[in-house]
Every structure is written in C-alpha cells, then in structure tokens.
Amino acid sequence: MKPGFFKQLCEIAGKENVRTDEPMKQHTTFRIGGAADYFVSPQTTDQIKNIIDLCKSEAMPWYVIGNGSNLLVSDRGFRGVIIQLFKKFFRSSRGGRQAVRAGWHTAFQDSEKRHWKHL
C-alpha cells in the first residue's frame, strides 16, 4: 500500500466509506476471495470520478463492482482499489414499470449513451 493514499481516499469519499485490507469474500455471492488493499463505497458520482482520477494519477489499479454477483476474486486478493457502487446507485424506472438498474450503468448513463453506444 502507498503511504498517504488512504488519507487521500478518505478526503474524497469520507473515512466511513473507505476500508483497507477488506476481505472480498464478504462482497461476492460465491463467498470467496482474498483482501483488497482498498475498498471504497462512494456516495456520489463526483466521488467516483475523483477516486478514479486519484487512482490514475498514482498508477493504482482499480476495479468497479456492483453487488458481487458472478464475481470471482483470487485468494491472493486485489492489489489496488475496489470501488463498490451498488448500494447508492440503484434506481427504479418511471412510467409505472418496475425496474432496477445496476450501479455502473446508472452512475455513467450519459457517458454510455455518448461513447459506448456502438459496443
């Protein structure tokens, strides 16, 4: 782990939303996986952007997860930052239809429409 990196993450997301050496088995439906160096649960899209910007500037690997379904994590864990979105980034659709959208899609919906429509 990098000295000072935890403090920077806490300044962005709040200390209550940042953990170190977090067992990933607590965040996967398969209940397997070693510890992530850093585990962050951002509360806003600005926090997500700032966390990713920090990771890029520090050359820190990062990975975004939702609720941990169909996610396999090595017993060696993850050397970097896990960004978990699902708790704050679910929405139900309008128009009387019941629907739930996953965190990554909801948080970056505009980007998806502009940049990823051809995938």
Secondary structure, DSSP 8 states (H G I E B T S, - for coil): --TTHHHHHHHHH-GGGEEEEEEGGGGSTT----EEEEEE--SSHHHHHHHHHHHHHTT--EEEESS-TT----TT-EEEEEEE-TTT-----STT------HHHHHTHHHHHHHSTT-
